[in-house]
Amino acid sequence: MSTPDLGGVVVATALPYRADATAPAGLAVDYDAYAAHCRWLVDNGCRGVGPNGSLGEYSSLTDEERRRVARTAIETVGDDGIVVVGVHGPGSHQAKYWAEVAAEDGADGLLCLPPTMYRANRGEVLAHFEAVASVGLPVMVYNNPIDTKVDLTPALLAEIARIDNVVAVKEFSGDVRRVLEIREQAPGLDVISGADDVVLESLLMGATGWFAGFPNVFPAESVRLFDLARSGKLEEARALYEPLVAAFRWDSRTEFVQAIKLGMDLVGRYGGPCRPPRGQLTGEHREQVTADMRRALASLGVE
């Protein structure tokens, strides 16, 4: 039996809201706009989408909204791509619940952080992923030590990789040395680049996917970068990548959701506002994101 593959360019989708005084924080999820965005990403060559990630503001959604967001992505993409649903939760019982719901609704795979509000130890991390993987869908574990304060080191990933249905790791530590070390210690685990500003370096070291933020802004160009890197066309890949990196660095900053949504606005897509706890960008940040985006767009020949 072949191992399920969650590689390629899978976009961690931003979530559009519309003003509604009766909705949480005065913002209602715009499901029609979200469906159109998912369709646009797949039509522009992305392998799939990832609803209910951090970029999708999953923690600011009601349970009903969170399930409907995932269903919207699944129904929209259909057989034209894969949908890897975020099932992050404070405890294994919550994450497993979201995994069961995702399986019931037709997801292709799951993305899962360690426990999100607790600095779990080794045994607790393993138990968390065992519970989620027991649902039966392929699981991409997510290493984000910056936000979770739990580091899925290569040694720990070697243990996690022995859990049935765990097939990949979204690596967001920013340390590109980890790619080879993970491949050495957990050779059956696909390494997926999780940080946009080290994606080329990660792909050149053997990452097989990009679970990405800025392809919300320029998906076709991001797919081209991925394909150039994977095919070893380094000179062309570097020429495309270098002018984008200043914008990509926002993917690793506290304001990454707001920055990517602003980037969408700048290219004529709808990014829009965020729900709390995320506020508006400061004037200084807005100016810097705009400048970084303008440079990226100029390099791509986009007005």
N, C-alpha and C positions, 0 to 999 in steps of 0.2 A: 504494500500500500504506500502511495507517495505521500510525502509530508505536505500538508496544506501550506500554501505560499501566500504571505501577506505583504510581499515586497512591491517594488515599483513606487510611483509617486501617488501616495494617498494623502489627500488634503484634510488637515484638521480644520473643519469648516467653522468660519465665523457665523454668528447667528444674528439675523436682522430683527429689530423690534420696530413697532409703530406706536405712536402715542395713544394711550388709552387710560383715562383717569381711573378706571375700575380695575386695572391690572396691577400686579406687583410693581412698586416703584413707578407707577404711571406708564409702564411700557409693556405692551403685549407682544408675544412672539408673532412675527409675520410669516406664517407657514408657507404661503404662496410664494413669497419672495425667497424663502429658504429653498423651496423646491426648485425654483428657477435657477438659483445659484448652484445647487448640486448638479443640475442638468448641464449648466454652462461649463463647469469644471470637467465633467466627463466628456462632453463634446469637444473640449479643447485638449484631449489626450491624456488626462489624468487617469490612473488605473482605478481610483475609487475615492471615497470620502470617509471621513471619520467624525461622525456627530458625537456630541456630548463629551468633548475633551475640555481642557482648560480654556482653550480659545473659544469653544462653544459655550462658555459660561455655565456649565452644567450645574455648578454649586449654587447658582442664583435662580434656578428653575424650580417650579413646583414638580411634584412627582408626575402629575398628569402631563405637564408640558414636556418634561424630560422624555417620557415614553413617546409622546407624539412627535417630537423632533426626530427621534431615531426612526420611527415608522415612516415619517415623511421622506427621509433619506433613502430608506430601503425601497419604498414604493416608487420613488422617482428614478433611482439608478437602475432598478430591475436587473436584467441580465447583462447590462452594458458595462458593469464594473463591480467592484466589491465595496461592501460597507462594513467598516470595522468600528463597532460601537464602544464608546467609553463607558465603563462600568465601575468607575472609581467610587469608593465608599469608605467611611471611617472604620468599619469592621467587616469581617469576612461574610457575615450573614447579609449585610446590605449589598456588598459587591456581588455576592452570589445571586441575590434576588434580581439585580439588574442584568446579570448574565442570563438568568432564566427567562426574563422578559425579552431580552434581545434575541435569544434562540427562538422563542415562540413567535416573534415578529419577523423572523427570516434573515437575521444578520449573518454575514459571512465569517466574522471573526470578532474578537473582543480586545480592547485595549484596557489594561488595568494597572493602576498605581499600587504600591504597597498601602497599608492603612493610612488614610489621609490626615488624620488629626492626632496621631499617636506615633511616637518614635519607637516603632516595633523592633524587637530583637530578631535574631536569625530564625528561631523556631516559629515565632509569630508570623514572620514574613512568609515562610514556607507554608504554614497552615492557611494563610490568606489566599495564596495562589492555588493551593490544592483545592480549596473550596470552589473557587471560580472555575478552574479547569475541569472539575468534576461534572460541570454542565454539558461538556462534550464539544463545544466549539473551539477552534484554534485560538490560542491566547497569545497576544503580544504583551509581555510585561513591560512596564514603563519605569525607567530609571531616571528620576528627577530629584537628586539629592538636595538641590537648592531649595525646593519648596517643601518636600516631605521630610527632610532631615534624615532620611534613610537611604543609604548608598547601596545599590545592588552592584557590589564589586564583582569583578570577573570570577573570583572564587565562589561567591554566593550564587552567581548566575550558573556556575557549573552544577550546583545542587538543584537550583530551580529548573534547569533544563531537563532534569531527570523526571519531572512531573509529566505524566501523559497529557497531551494536547497543548503544552507550552511549546511554541514553535519559533518565537522571535523576541527580541528585546528592542524597544525604542530607547536609544541611548542618548541622554540629554545632559551628561556630565560636562560636556565641552572638551573633554580630554580625548583627543583623537588617538592617543596611544592605546586606549582601551579597545579599539576595534580589533587589532591583531591579538591582543591578550584574551579577549572574549572568544575569538575564533580558535585560539589555542586550547583554552580551558573548557570551552563548551562548543565543540566543533559542529554539533547538530543544531545549534541555535542561530537563526538568521539575525544579523545585526542591521538594524534600521536606524538611519541617521535621524535624530530628533531635533537637532539644533540647526537652523538654516545657515548660520554663519560658519559652520564647519562641514557643510554638506559635501563639498568637492573633496576635501581632504579625507573624509570618512569613506566616500565612494571609491576613491583611489586605493584605499587600504582594504577594500573588500566588503563594505556595506552593500546590501542588496536592495535597499529601499530607502525612501525618504518620506517620513511622516511629517508633513510640512505645513508651515504657516503662511509664508508669503506667496505660494502659488494661489492663494485666494485672490491675489492682485494680478499676477501674470502667469496663468497656468501653462499656456502653450510654450512659453519661453523656459519655464521651469522644467517641463518635460524634455525639452531639447537639451538643457544642461545635464539632466540626468542621463539621457541617452549618450551624449558625448563622453561623459565621465565613464560610464559603464563599458563603452566601446574602446576606451583607451586613447581617445583623441584629445590629449592633454592641452595642446596649444589652443585649439578652438574652445575647449571648455574653460580654460583660464581667461581667455579674452571675453567670454560671455559673463563669467562669474565675478571677476574683480570689480567692475563698476556697480555690482548689485550688493556687495558685502556690507557696505555702510547701512543700507536699508535692512539687510538680513540681520544685522546685529540687534535690531530692536526685538527680534524674536526671542532673545535671551535676556530681555530687560523686564522690569516690573510692569511697565506699561505696554507690554507686547500686544494685548488685545486691542487697546485703543489705537496703537500705532498701525496695526494691520488694517483695522477698520478705516482709519484715515487714508491709508494707501488705496483701499478699495474706492473710497470717495474720489480720490484724485484721478483715478482712471475711468471714472464714469460709472462704476458699479455702486451699489448701495452698501456702505458699511454701517453708518449711523452710530447711535449712542450705545452705551453699556449700562447694564444694571449694577447697582451697588453690590459689592464694595468698590467697584471700579468707578472712578470719577472721570471728569474731563481731563484731557491733557493740559498741562500748563502752557502758557504762551510760548515759553522757551522750548519746551518739548515739541509743541506743534510746529514751530518754525524749523526745528532740526529734522523732524520726520519729513516734513515737506521738502526740505533741501536734499535730504538723502534720497527721497523718492524721485525728485526731479532729475537727479544725476542718473539714477537707475533707468528711468524712462527714456532719458536722452540717449543713453547707450543702446537702448532697444529700438530706438527710432520711433518712440511713441510720443505724440504731442501731449 
